[in-house]
Amino acid sequence: MLKSQKPHIGIFGRRNIGKSSLINALTGQEIAIVSPHAGTTTDPVTKTMEIIGIGPVILTDTAGIDDEGELGKKRVARTIKAIDTIDLAMIAISHNSFGEHERSVMARLAQKNIPCFIVHNKSDIEGLDPARKREIEAEAGTDVIAFSSIRPDNFEQVVALMKKHLPPTSYQRSSILSDMVRQGDVVVLVTPVDIETPEGRIILPQVQTIRELLDNNCISVVLKEPELSGFIGSCGMKPRLVVTDSQAFAKVDALVPPDIPLTSFSILYTRMKGDLEKAIEGTGAISKLDDGDRVMILESCTHHVAGDDIGRVKLPRWLSDFTGKQLSFDVVAGLDEPPRPIEEYSLVVQCGGCMLTRKQVLLRLAPAIEAKVPVTNYGLAIAWCLGVFDRAIAPFAAHHRRS
């Protein structure tokens, strides 16, 4: 399931604990079905709410963590899977009950380094006992607050706890290249228009890069490859940087003089959303691939596959041609699970991740890194195969030297 780049807050708890009523009370809308029957919520339900000082956040209502039966197990599995998409968890309890189900979820959250706090819901029916509150806070190591979805008198206090526990990194937007440019710099953005380009628009990384350049009072020049050489030769200004779609690396490298820094949108996004150093380190594993090795390609979005799709057609072809080896490829879209154990892969290649949050990208790559499977990125892998890798990463080394 794809997620917005806004911070995500998941609501977890047992069946009939009032999770749906809680999300309705917090958003002020009837967006989750409320019923006295346990197990009403079967799939995660999401809704946006605005938090002053943070901005819009996504609230996710999940199925009960104590669901039963074969279908219930599948619902619980989807609830647990939702943990991989959130930045903060609210654990809903009632009737002063805190037990193994809650401890299990909190253990999973701790493994993923996801903060949480506890909401004692239905406090209009049975209030939160002060002594029990202290016991739960001591055991859980986090805040516990009483709340009533029927009479949400302390709504602002719950929101205050969201603000307290939500990691700033989940809503403070990282820079794409603001720290690499100065006011008045000319930055050239090479944006090919082909069969994969969305009809009537350009893709999100290009849009966001243009906006960031405008915010930094830079001059952004957007063009296709055929116009690149003529612009650089006639504009009378030396670009601070040229950023290209990774698929055009070879053409653009040939057209841009060597004294002008060059990189790609995909590499910039790896720097913003992932671990660029780890990806650079893992790219060299491409040259060590052998016959029979398996490569996992991670797409961040599900999309209609058209023509020479970069992840499913072009990238496998570049890797196979460069290595001269018989390689096997698995493509995993969205946040789906890999089809086989991570240890069976010799390389993992992540896309730019424009549709994911930084936390989601890092969590997605964590199993490979923990298993010591090399990880890289579309742009870095393409640059390696096309012989422009050193040039593509040079702008970041130069930036660190200036810093």
N, C-alpha and C positions, 0 to 999 in steps of 0.2 A: 504494500500500500504506500503510495507516494504521500509525502507530507509537505505542508507549507514550511517556509523557512522561518516562520514566527516561532517563539518559544512554545513548547508543548508541555502541558500539565495533565497527567493521567490520574484518574480517580479509580482507586482499587478498593475492593472489600467483598464481603460475603454477599450471597443472594439476600434480597429483601432487606438490605441494610440502609436503603435510602439513597443510593448513589445517583440514580436518575433524578430524584427529587432535589438532591444537592446541586447537580449541574444546572437544573432548571432554576433553582433559587439564585445561583450565582450569576447566571446570564440574564435572568429576568424574562426568560422565554420558555415555552413548553416545547423543547426540542427533543427531549428523551421521554419515551413512554413510561408512565408511572402506573404500577399495578400492585395490588396486595399479594399477587401470586409470585412466588420465587422463580427466578430464571427468566423474567420478562426480557431483559437485555441479552441479546444473543451475539451481536457483533459490536465492536467499538463504534460509538456515536460521537461526533466532534462538533464543537461550536466555538466561535470566536468571541472573546470579550476583551474590552479595553481596560488596561490597568494604568492609571496615571503614573508617569515616571518610567514606565517600561514600554507601553504601547500595546498593540494587539497581541493576545496570547491565544493558543488553541487549547480548549478543554476537551478531554477525551473520557467519555463514560465507557466502562468496560463490563463484561459479563462477570458474574460472581466467581470468586476464587475457590469456592467450595462446591461448585456444580458437580453433579453426579451422572453416572451412566455413560455410555459410549459417546453420545452427542455432547454430554456435559464435559467430558474430557477434552473434546475438540474445542469447546468454548473456552475452557481454562487455558488451553494451549495458545489460543489467539490472544487471550488476555495477557499471558506471560510474554508473548511475542511483542505486544504493544510497548513493553518496557524498553525495548530497543529504540523506540522512536521518541521518547520523552526526555525532558530536561528536569522535571520535578514531579514527584508523586504525592498525592493526597491519599492517605489510608483512612477509609471510612469505617468506623466501628459504632456500636450502639450497646445500650444496656450494660455498660462498664465491662464489656467482654473484649479481651485481647488474648489470642491464643496462637496455636500452631499455624493456622492459615495466614495470619498477619505476619508472624515471624518468617514464614517461608518467602512471602513477597519481599519483606525487608531485606532478607539475605540476598535475594536476587538483585535488588536495588543496590546493595552494598557492593556486590561483585562488579556492577556496571558503574559504580561511583556516582549514583544518582541520588540527590538529596530528597528528603521527604518530611512531612509532618502529618499528624494524626487529627482527624476531625471526629469527635464524638457526636454523631448525628442523632436525630430523634430525641434530643434533650428535653423536648416538651413532654415526652412520654415518661422517660426516666432520666433524671439529671445525672451529670457527671459527678461521681463521688470524689471529693477533694483528695482523700487518701489514695483512692485508686488512680487518680490522675497523676499523683506523684510517683506511684509505683510504675505506671506505664512509661512516664517520661524517663525514669531512671533506667528501665530496661531498654527502651527503644533509643534513648539518646537523642530525643528530638522533642519538639513542642507538641502538646496535646491541647486542643481547644474544644469547648462545648459549642454545639450549633443546633439550630432547629430550622429545617427547611420550611416548616409551616409558619414560624415566627422568627425570621432571620434578623433579629435585632442587632446582632454583632457581626453583620456582614462585613463591615470595614475592618474588623479585627482579623477575619479570615483572609481578606485581601492583603492586609499588612503582613501576614505570615507567608503568603505567596511571594511578596516582594522580598521578604527576609531570606527565604530559602532558595529562590530562583537564582541560579548562577548568572552573574553579569555577562559572562561570555555567550549566553544563550540569546541575549537581546542587544548587546553592543556589537554592532556590525563591524566585522574586520575589514581592513583595507584591501582593495584589489591591487592598486598601485599608487595610492596617494603619497606614500612615503618614498616613492621613487621619482617623483616629478616636482617641478616648481612652477609657480605662476608664470604664465606666458610660454611654457614649453609647448612644442608641437609634437603630438603623438599621432602616428599614422596607424590606422586600424584596417587591416586587410580582411575583407569579409566576402568571400566567394558566394555567389548565388547559383545554386545548382538544384538538382532534383530533391535533395534532402532539406533544402532551406524552406522554412514554413511559408505558406502562401501569404503575401502581403505584409510580412514583418521580418525582423531579424531575431536571432536567438537571444536568450536572456543574458549570457555572459557579455555579448557585444553591447546590449542595451545598458547594462549596469556599468560597464567600463566607460561608455560615453558619458553617463550621468556623473560618475566619479571625476572624470576629467573636467566636466563643466563646474562641478563643485570646487575644484582646485584652480579654477580660472586658467585652465589650459586650452590649447587649440587642438581639437580632435578632428582629424581628417579621415573620413570613411570612404574607402574605395575598393574596387576589385583589382585582381592581379594585373589585368591589361593596362590599367591606368597608373600603376605604381611607378614604373620607371620614368614615365614622362613627368610625373609630379615631382619626384625627388630631383630630377635634373633641371627643373624650371622654377621651382618654388622660391629659391633664394634663401631658404631657411633649412638648417640642418635639424632633422627630427631628433628629439631626445631619445625616442624609442619607437620601434615598429613592432606591432603586435599582429600576428596572423592567425587565421584558422590553421590548426596543426596539419590538416590535410594538404595545405598549400606550401608547406615548409620548403620543399625543394625549389619550387619556382621563385618564391620570395627571397630565399637565401641567395639565389643567383642574381636577383635584381637589386638587392640592398647592399650598398658599399660596406665593406668589412668594418669601417670605423663607426657605423651606426648600430647600436644595440638592437638585437632581434630576439623575440620570444613568442609564445603563443598564448591565446586565451586559456587553453586547458592547463598550461603550466602555471599561469597566474592564479587560477582557481585552486590548483593543488596547494599552492602556497597559502591561500586564504582559508581553505577548508580542511586541508589535510596536514600531512607532515612532509614538507618538500624535501628535507634532508634525507628522510627515510626512503622516499621515492627515488631520489637521485641515486642513493646507495644501491637500491634494488634493481635499477635499470640495467646495470652491467650483467645481470644474470641472463639477459637475452642471448648474449654471446656464448653462454655455457649450456644452452638448451640442446638436448640430444633427441635422437629418434625415439618416439614413443612417449615423450614428455607431454604432460597435460597442462594447459594454460586456462585459467579462469578469467573471463572478461566480465567486469562488473559495470552494468549500465545503471544510471541513477533514475531512469524513467522508463516507462513502457510507452512505446510509440509504434506507429505504422512503419514497417520496414519497407523502404523504397530504394530500388536500384542498388548501387554499391554502398550499402549501409556501412558506416565507419566501424562500428563495433563487431558486426557479424560477418562482414565481407572484407573490407579493406585492411583492417588491422590484422586479422589472421593471415591474409595474403602477404602483407609486408613482413610479418614475423617469419612466416614459412620461407619466403624468398630470401630474406636476409640470412637466416640460419642454414638454409638448404636441408633442413631436417623434416621428417614426417611427424608433425605435431598434432595433438588433439586439442579441441577447444570446447569449453562450456561457457555459454553466455547466460548470465543471471541478471534479470531485469528487476527494476524497482528494489524492494527490500526482501525479495524472495530468498529462501535458503538455498545454499549450494547443493547440487545433486549428489555430491559425494564428500567424504571427509576431506578437510582442508589439507591434510598431510599428503594427499595423492596428487597435489598440484606442485609444479615446479616454478610457477610464476603466477602472480595475480596482477591484473591490469585494471585499474579503476578509472572511470571517466572523470571529467571535471567536477561532477557532483553538483551542478548548478541547481538541481531540484531538491537537494538534501541540505540539512543543517550540518555545521561542522561536527557536532557531536555524533550525528548519524554516520557521517563518513568515517570518523575515527573508530566508532564502534564496529562498523562493517569490516574494517581492515584489521582490527585487533586480533581476531583468531589467527589470521595468517602471520602476523608479526610475532605472536606468541609461539606459533609453531615453527618460526624461523623460515617461513616461505617468503621469498623476495616479493616485494610489492612495488609497482610503478604506476604510471599514469599514461593515459592515451597520448598526450602531447610529448612526454619524455620518451615513450616507447617509439613513437613515429620519428622523432628527432634522431634517436639512436639508429634506427634502421636506415634513415636517409642520410646519415653522416653529418648531421648538423647539431649533434647533442651538445658539444662544448660551447658552441655559439649560443644555443638556446638557453643555457643556464648561466652564461657569463653575466647578464645584467644583474642577477641577484648577488653574485660575488662582488661585482663592482659597487653595488648599492651598500653592501655590508662594509666595504672598505671606506666609502664616503661617510658612513654613519660612525 
